[in-house]
């Protein structure tokens, strides 16, 4: 595993995103992809979700919904580190951009 993958896993664990949710793995891939290529952050619904959907042989709408569900589950856990970073539940784009900037800066 490369250092970026390890850091992404640590972030997801700190945010208490349940590993049983498929959205966790989509979110992990989204974070790693945007950390490598920031152009994904400009067109998440047109570029990033379809790219991930192709990798996992699913539909972009499912990728987006699964990520949203994972973020919602993490936000509902009061002990999640997300509460120290965001005042209200972050949108998929906000969380992906935030996490990818952490990985890019490391």
WOMOJO-V168032 format. One record per backbone hydrogen bond with DSSP energy under -1.0 kcal/mol. CO is the residue of the C=O (numbers start at 1). NH is the residue of the N-H. If there is no record, write none. Layout:
co;nh
CO;NH
CO;NH
This chain:
co;nh
2;6
3;7
4;8
5;9
6;10
7;11
8;12
9;13
10;14
11;15
12;17
13;16
14;81
18;21
21;24
22;26
23;27
24;28
25;29
26;30
27;31
28;32
29;33
30;34
31;35
32;36
33;37
37;40
38;41
39;42
43;47
43;48
44;49
47;51
48;52
49;53
50;54
51;55
52;56
53;58
59;63
60;64
61;65
62;66
63;67
64;68
65;69
66;70
67;71
68;72
69;73
70;74
71;75
72;76
74;77
77;80
80;83
81;84
82;86
91;95
92;96
93;97
94;98
95;99
96;100
97;101
98;102
99;103
100;104
101;105
